[in-house]
Amino acid sequence: MARKRVIIMGAAGRDFHNFNVYYRDNEEYEVVAFTATQIPGIDSRLYPPELAGRLYPNGIPIYPEDKLPELIKKYDVDEVAFAYSDVSHEYVMHRAAIANSLGASFILLGPKHTMLKSKKPVIAICAVRTGCGKSPTSRKVMQILRNMGYRAIAVRHPMPYDPELNRVRCERIASFEDLEKYRCTIEEREEYEGYLEMGAVLYAGVDYPEILRRAEEEADVIIWDGGNNDYAFFRADLYITVVDPLRAGNEYTYYPGEVNLRMADVVIINKVDSADAESIHRVRERVQKINANAIIIEAASPISVEDPAMIRGKRVLVIEDGPTLTHGEMQFGAGYLAAKKFGASEIVDPRPYAVGSIKETFERYKHLERILPAMGYGEKQIKELEETIKRTECDVVVSGTPIDLRRIIKVNKPVVRVRYELQEIGRPNLEDVLSEFIKEKVEGGV
């Protein structure tokens, strides 16, 4: 019987995972290509034979997504499998229309076929959009578990931007030296450095069956730290979903964020300190309508800076987390809030000073105005970010990205780092929830 020909649409994350756990050794299918989007420089590569397995001795080519129509025709494709995140429901169905109009079926693999079962208890932290606050939530869960005396290991959603995918098949990151070892990008560091600063260990990479096996060897509890608004790769015993009232309505209009909301045991309504009361109320109503059984926790994300006096009365360049501003569609973040709170005289528009791919980012994402996204998916882009900062006419750089940019770039201006952590308001809180979880799933056995 002829194998079904499949194209997997992705962005160097969910696509590779779905292939590894569902298609890799499945003789009913032939994956003829991946397509890639969202992340600069991930197309025109090869998913290597060493990862692709015995059915793919030559590996699998990766093409830009805009070539999808011609690829469907070229390979006489039977199915197009959509496998990336943080896109509107409308966006997904436009891709379905392209596939269907050319004769191919369009599919979305679900948790039953893609979630791995762990031998250890798993807590998943996911979100309805990029930039809701998964990372501070994950770190808070990590700290609570460690305070209880349990060895918690974080496993991060994949960000395999290294062209040599075999090098990052299974990454164990326990020190800042490991960030250099794996040639981590700014985007990776934004997710990893917070764990390292608290002395925690995390795993990431490409091959999550292998990553899970390794993590299980040293963990009492595994924390799944999600990426974008994707749902977890591991079957969770406790599923926590973070929502954002600054983007009220997005919790049910973006894929697969709505999946996370519907699967949640706990929903955290974050940023109640910066959102208006009406938006918070709307989000709470929507959560209760979609998932009436979820425990709801309200939380703030209070900001702090190293030296507020460096901001007061100054012309500042504000830098924020890249993905949150770009496909996350936020117009500002913690850096902007800090600049306003601590009395900057002006927030300088970086667009006239942008170079290379940073300039292209502004051209693509028209909603960005006075905020510089910390784009750094590779060495060249990091240099272009550095040059843009150097060229910008300002007194101080206010950095709201989760990493210390001074570790990887050198600029000609003082940098003030902004920090923010999750702070629950009222009860129940995460400690209440985790105490019950530990009692049931760890002490009582999963």
N, C-alpha and C positions, 0 to 999 in steps of 0.2 A: 504494500500500500504506500502511495506517495506521501511524503512528509508535507505537512502544511507549512507554507512559507510565511514567515513572520518578520515584521519590522517592529523594533521596540523604540518608542519615542522617549527620550530622556534628557537628563542634565547631569550625568556622572554621579548618580546616587541610587535612587529607587530603580532605575533601569537595569543597572548592573546586578543589584540584589535580586530583582525578579528573575533575571536570567539565571543567576547562580542557583536559586532554590527551586525554580519551576521548569526552566527550559534546558539547562546545561546538559543533563543526561537523558532528556526526554526524546526518545526516538520517533515520536509522533510529529515533532516540529523541527523545522530548520530555520533558525534565526539568520536571515540573510544580511541584516544591517541594523545598526543603531543610528538614530538621529539625535542631534544634540542642540541645545539652546540654553539661554539664560547666562551661562558661564563663558567668558571669553577664552578662546583657544582650546576648547575641548573637542571640537570637531576635527576632521581630517586626521584622526588617530586610528589606532587599531586596538580592539580588545584582544589581548595577547593569547596565543594558543595555550600557554601555561595556566591561564585562568579560565579559558573557554572550554577546555576538556577534550575528551577523545573524539567527539563528533565534529570538532572544529580544528583540525590540525594546522590550518592557516590563520586562525584567529577570525575576528569579525570586524569588518570596516565600520568606522563611525563617520557619518556625514552631517553637514549642516541641516537643520530642520527644513529650511526652505527648499531643499531638494526632494522632500517627501513625495510630491506627485510623480516626478520622473522615476523615483526609486520603485514606487508601487507598480508602475508600468514595466520598468526594466526587469524586475524580478518576478512579475506576475504574482504579486503578493496576495495571500489569502486573508491574513489578519494583521491589523495594526494595533499594537498594545501600547496604550498611553501610560507612562510611568515617570511622571515628575509632578512637582507640587507648587502650591501658592499661585494658582491661576483661577480666574473666575469660571463659574459654571458655563457661562456663554463661550469663553475661550475654548474650553474642552470640547464643546459641541461643534464649534467651527472646525476643529481638527477631525471630529467624527464625520462631519459633512464632506470634507475632502476625501477621506478614506472611502466612505460609502459611495460617493459619486464616481469613484474609479473602480468600484466593484468589490473592494475589500471590506471585511467586517472590522468593527472597532470595538476593542475590549478594554476593560479595567480589571486587572486581577485584584482580588480582595484578600482580606486577612487570612481566610481559611487556607489559601494556597501560598501565602507569602510569609506568614508569621512563624518564627521558630519557637519551639517549646524548650524552655530551660529547666535544668535540674534544680536551679536555685530560684528563690522568690524574685520576681521582677516588678519594679515600679517604673511605669512609663510616664514621662513628662512631654506632652505635645501641646499644640496650639492651633488656633483657628487662622492665624496669619503669621508671617515672619515678623519678628520684632515685638511680640506680645509680652515677652519676659520669661521664656523657657529657661534661659541660662541661669538667672538669679534664683528661679524656682528650683532648678536641679541642684544648685549649690546649697540652697537652704535644706533640701531633703537630705543631701549628702551630710551636712553638718549635724542635723538632728540624729541621723542614724549613727554617726560616729560618736556623738555624745552619749548615745545609748549603749555604746560598747560593741557595735557591729562593724564588720569590715565591709564597706560598701565600695563597689567598683563602678565607675561610669562607663557606659558605652555610647559613643557619640554617633549620630547619623553620619553617613559617609560624606567626605569632601575630598575625593581622590583627584586633585588637580595636577599631581605630578604626571608628566607624560609617560614615565616608566611605571605603569600600574603594578608590575610585579614587585617593585620596591615597597609599595604601600599596601600590600595584600593584607597584612595584619600588623597594625602599629600599636605597641604598648608605650604609652607616654607617661613618664614618671618624673621628668626633670626638664629644665629649660634647655639642656643639652640635646634632649630628644627632639625638640622643635627644630634644631639645626640639623640633626641627623636625618629627619624626614623632610627637610626643606619646606617647612610649613609656610603657607601663605598668610597674609594678614587675616583673611577670612577664617582660616583654621586657628590661628593664634587667638582670635577673638573668642573662640569657644573653649580653648584649651587652657589659657593662662590662668583663668580664675581657679580652676582645679589645682593647678600646680602651686599657686600662691597659698592654698590651704593644705598642701602636702598630700593631695589625693592622687590616685592613679586612674587613668582612663585608657580606653581602647577605641580605635577607629580603623578605617581602611576600606577594603573592597569585598573581602570574602567573609561574610558575617557568620556562616556556620563555623568557620575556623575561629573567628574572633570570639564567638559565644563560648566555644569549648575552652579557649584560653582564659577568658574572664571567669568562668565557673571554677577554675582551679584555685583562685585566690579570693573569691568573694563569698560573704554570707548573704548579701543582697546585691542584685544588679540594678543599677539605675539606667534606664534607657533615656538618653538626652536627645530629643528629637531635633530635626532640622526643618527649616521653613515651616510649613504647616502639614508635613507628611505624617501619616500614622506610623505606629511603631513596627519595627522589624521583628520584635520578640513578643510572644504572647504574655500579656501583663496580668499580674495578680491585683495590681492597683493602677488604675488609669487616671492620670491627672491631665486636664486640659486647661490651658490659659487663654482667656479672652481679653479683648482690648476695647474699652468703651470709647477710646479716641477714634476708632474705626467702627462705630456702631453700625450693625447691619452686615458687616463682613463675615460674621460668625455663621451665616447660613447661605452665603452667596459665593464662597470660594471653595475650590477642590484642592485637597481632600480635607480641608479644615472642618467642614460640616460632619465628616465621618468621625473626626476626633471628638466633636461635641456630642454626637449621638452615642459614642462608646464610653464616655467619661463616667468614672465613679465619683470624681471630684472635679468641680469647675472653679477656677480661680479668676475672679473678675479683678484684673490688675489695673494699676494707674488711677485709682479712685482719687488720688491727690491732685491729678492734673486734668481729669475729665470733668465735664459739667454734670450736674445731678440728673438732668433729663436723659443724657446718653447712658449713664449708669443704670437708670431705671429701665430704659428700653432694652439694654443688654440682659439684665436680670429677667425681665419678662420673656424674652426670646429663649433664654436658656431653660427656664421653667417650662415653656411650651414644648420645646424640642426634646428635653431630657428631664422629665419631672422627678426622676429618682436620684439625680446627682446631688451630692453635698455641695453647697455653694460657700466659698470663702472669698471675702473681699480683702484686697491688699493694695498697698501703696508701694511706690518705688522712689523713696526719698533720695535726693541727690546730695552729694558732698564734693567739695573741691579741696585741693591741697592748700591753696592760698587765695582766698577771695579777694584780697587787696590787689592781686595781679590783674584782676578783671575790671575792677571799679574804675570808671572813667576812661577806659581804653577802647581802641578800635580793634576788634577781635575777629579772627577767622575761626568759624565753628566747623569741627570735623565730627561726623557721626558714622556709626556702623553702616557699611556699604549696602549689604543685602536688604536691611530694613528700609533704607531710603529708595532703593531701585525697585526690584520686583515686589518689595513689601509696601511700596507706595506711600510711606510716611513722608511728611514734609519737614519734620524736625524730630529731635530726640533729646537725650539728656544734656548734651552740650549746649543746645539752643536754650533750654530751660535754665541752665546754670548761667549763661551769659545774660539773660534777662533778669534773673533773680539777683545777681551780684553786681548789677549796675554798669554793664558795658555801655560805652557812649555810642557805639555803632557796631553792627554786625556786617562785616565786609562781604560783598558779593564776590565769590571766587571765580565766577564764569569768565570774566575777561582775561584771567591769568592762566586758565587751564590749558594743558598741552596734551597731545597724543590721545591715548584712549580715555583720559579723564575728560577731555573736551568732547569726545564722542559720547561719553556717558551723559553729559549734560544735554547733548543734542537729542539723545534717545529718550531721556526721562525729563519731559518738559515741565513737570511739577516741581523740579528742584530749582531753587533760586539762590538763597543766601547761605546754603549749607553745602559743605564739601563732603561727598561720600568717600570713606576710607577704602577705596578700591585697591586691591593688591593681590590679584589672582596669579601673579607671576613676577619674576624679578624685573622685567621691563616695565610692567605697570607700576610696581612699587617705586621705581626711579621716576616715572612720570608724575606720580603722586608727590614725591619729594620735590620735584622741580616746580610743580604747581604751588606748593606751600611756600617755597623760597621766593617765587615771583609775586605772590600776593602782598599787596601793600597794607600791612596791619602792624599792630604793636605786639599782640599776643595771640597764640594759638590755643583755643579751648577745645580739648579733645574729649568727646563723649563716646568714642569707641571703647569697647571693653578692655583693649590691650594698652600697654605702655608703648606708644609709637616711638618713643625715644630709644627703644631697644633696637629698632630696625631701620630707622631713617635719621638722617642728620639734617637739621634745618637751621636757618639763621635767625630764629626768633624763639623767645621763651615759650614753653609748652605747659599749660595747666591741665592736669588730668582730672576728669570728672568721674566719680564712681556712683553706683546706685545698687541697692540690694532690695530684696523683697521683704516687705514688712506687713504681716497680716494684721487685720483690724477686727477686733472682737473675737467671738467664738462661734463655731469651731475654728480651730487653726490647724496648721499642718502637723504640729506636735500631737494634737488630739487624734488626728486621722492616722498618723504613723504609729502611735502607741497601740491603737486597736489593730492595725495591720500586723505589727510585730507579734502581738499576742496570738493572733489567729494563724498567720502564715509562716512565721519563723519559729516561735516557741511551740506552736501546735503542729507544725509541719504543713507544707503546701498541700 
